[in-house]
Amino acid sequence: MPTYVCGLKAMEEGVVLALRDIAQQAGLQWDTVGAALKREGRLHLETY
């Protein structure tokens, strides 16, 4: 399931940190998971 984030640039860091925390709680490394999600087209960050 893709995750799409659209909003103000200032929101991006908080959203990414929340996703990192969720990944860590699941015992996953966010750097690895986040990169894989982006590579697979499952994470889209569109901020302005």
N, C-alpha and C positions, 0 to 999 in steps of 0.2 A: 504494500500500500504506500503510495507516494505521500510525502509531506511537502506542502507548499506554504512558504511564508512570504507574505506580501505586506509591506508597511513602511514605516519610517526607518531610515538607516540607524537611528539611535536604538531601535528595538532589536536589531539583529543580534547584538552581543548577548543580551539577556535570553533570547530564544535559544541561541546556540549553547549557552551555559546550562540552561534547563535541560536540553537534550543530552548534554554531557553528563549531568547529574543522574538522569534516568538510565543512561547506558552504564554508568559506574555502579548504580544500585543493582543492575542486572548482572554485574560481574564482567562487563565488557569494557574494552578500551575505546573511548570516544574517537581518538585519532583514526583508528582502524575502521570503526563502524561508520563514522561520518564520511571518510574518504570513499568507502565502498558504496554508501548510499548515493553520494554525488556521482560517482563513476557509473552506477547502474541507472541513473536518472530518477532516483527515488527521493532525492532531497533537492528542493529548489528554493533558493533564497533570492527574492526580488525586493530589494529595498531601495528607497530613494531619499 
